[in-house]
Amino acid sequence: MRPTDRVRIPDRSSIRVLFDLAEEVGGDLVRLEVGEPDFDTPAHATEAAFAAAERGETDYTTNAGLPELREAIADTLAREYDLSYEPDDVLVTTGGMEALHLAALCVLAPGDELLIPSPGWPNYWTQARLADATPVEVPMPYPYDLDPDRLIERMGPDTGAVVLCSPSNPTGRVFDDDAVRAVVEAARDHDAYVIADEVYGALTYDRDPVGTAALVDQSDHVLTVGSCSKSHAMTGWRVGWLAAKSSVVDEATKIRESTTACTSTPAQHAAIAALTGPQEPVAEMQAAFARRRDYVADRLAAMDGVAAPRPEGAFYAFLDPEGYDDSMALAKRLVREAGVVLAPGSGFGDAGAGKLRLSFANSMDRLEEGLDRLEAAL
Ligand SMILES: Cc1ncc(COP(=O)(O)O)c(C=O)c1O
């Protein structure tokens, strides 16, 4: 075996380490490390997949996806995020994950830099490396809003792309429009792309969501990534998208012919139903997340010795407990001694050292119990 530099990806995911520890410890743990909705997929989406399979729609689709789904995605982006994409601008992918991976492969040349505002989602580091590019962490100051100057200062001839994740995993912050615009315009001046990871776009609590590309006249160098995973509780169906007004979508479509070829056909039918059918289940889910956000934010604000910016989107709070530098050690102690599982902030880049990520994708009862345990332990 001859491992290449590409697969010499350093650490195991710190979330995974905590997950394994929680499995090992077992017993009555409150699991607040998990990043997926605790709701069921809307029934009409599941039924549509069954019906498609029963009709025999179990063969490959075109690489770009079912035309009806590409249209449904373009309509959703227009309706929910003010984005204007034609169905031909949309590639249906196997989750937002594949869209991000394809985007990195298409726009990053070997040696290019991918700028990652941090705390940031660990997969961006891996995706840059898989494209033989260099991930460059650009730490954002507390409370982790987008600081355009820090990013713009770091842009140079080697910058291939900047990834912007808003609402953010892991901080739950929603970036300010002017700050986003400044970064996107500077990227254009540097001939760099912006990968807008908007998989949590549907989950914003204080204002309506707007797609990044809509802030800059649908500029060609902005690539929009989205997914049914978080908005429709469909993580396991693996349906996402890459949308762009540039040849990148065609290039990505060519590449995926040799990787996944197309997204699962029944899953594409589930996604059509999810996006075009009744949206009540989604609204109920959003309302539940909003209630939890309020509860978690209030509890954290009242905790002595814990600084935590108010989450504005997604389902995460990012905590800075006073006096701790080693978030892995702290997270492990919380599992063993307090029975509550949080993700160590250090897994989200240097800016996360000493911090913890709490996911509120859990029931109110469990959140109450988990926050009681956390408060007592800290
Ligand atoms: C920030 C972010 N982007 C993208 C994804 C990918 O999600 P999926 O592939 O399920 O669409 C996730 C999943 O956790 C995420 O947290």
The ligand as a Tripos MOL2 file, in Angstrom:
@<TRIPOS>MOLECULE
LIG
   16    16     1     0     0
SMALL
NO_CHARGES

@<TRIPOS>ATOM
      1 C1        -21.9870   22.7400    7.1940 C.3       1 LIG1
      2 C2        -22.4630   21.5190    6.5020 C.ar      1 LIG1
      3 N1        -22.3950   21.4730    5.1620 N.ar      1 LIG1
      4 C3        -22.7940   20.4000    4.4730 C.ar      1 LIG1
      5 C4        -23.2940   19.2920    5.1150 C.ar      1 LIG1
      6 C5        -23.6850   18.1190    4.2750 C.3       1 LIG1
      7 O1        -24.9440   17.6850    4.4920 O.3       1 LIG1
      8 P1        -25.6430   16.6300    3.5050 P.3       1 LIG1
      9 O2        -24.5690   15.9540    2.7390 O.co2     1 LIG1
     10 O3        -26.3750   15.7090    4.4000 O.co2     1 LIG1
     11 O4        -26.5230   17.4380    2.6230 O.co2     1 LIG1
     12 C6        -23.3800   19.2770    6.5230 C.ar      1 LIG1
     13 C7        -23.8620   18.1030    7.2450 C.2       1 LIG1
     14 O5        -23.7790   17.9760    8.4340 O.2       1 LIG1
     15 C8        -22.9690   20.4350    7.2350 C.ar      1 LIG1
     16 O6        -23.0380   20.5110    8.5660 O.3       1 LIG1
@<TRIPOS>BOND
     1     1     2 1
     2     2     3 ar
     3     2    15 ar
     4     3     4 ar
     5     4     5 ar
     6     5     6 1
     7     5    12 ar
     8     6     7 1
     9     7     8 1
    10     8     9 2
    11     8    10 1
    12     8    11 1
    13    12    13 1
    14    12    15 ar
    15    13    14 2
    16    15    16 1
@<TRIPOS>SUBSTRUCTURE
     1 LIG1         1 GROUP 0 **** ****
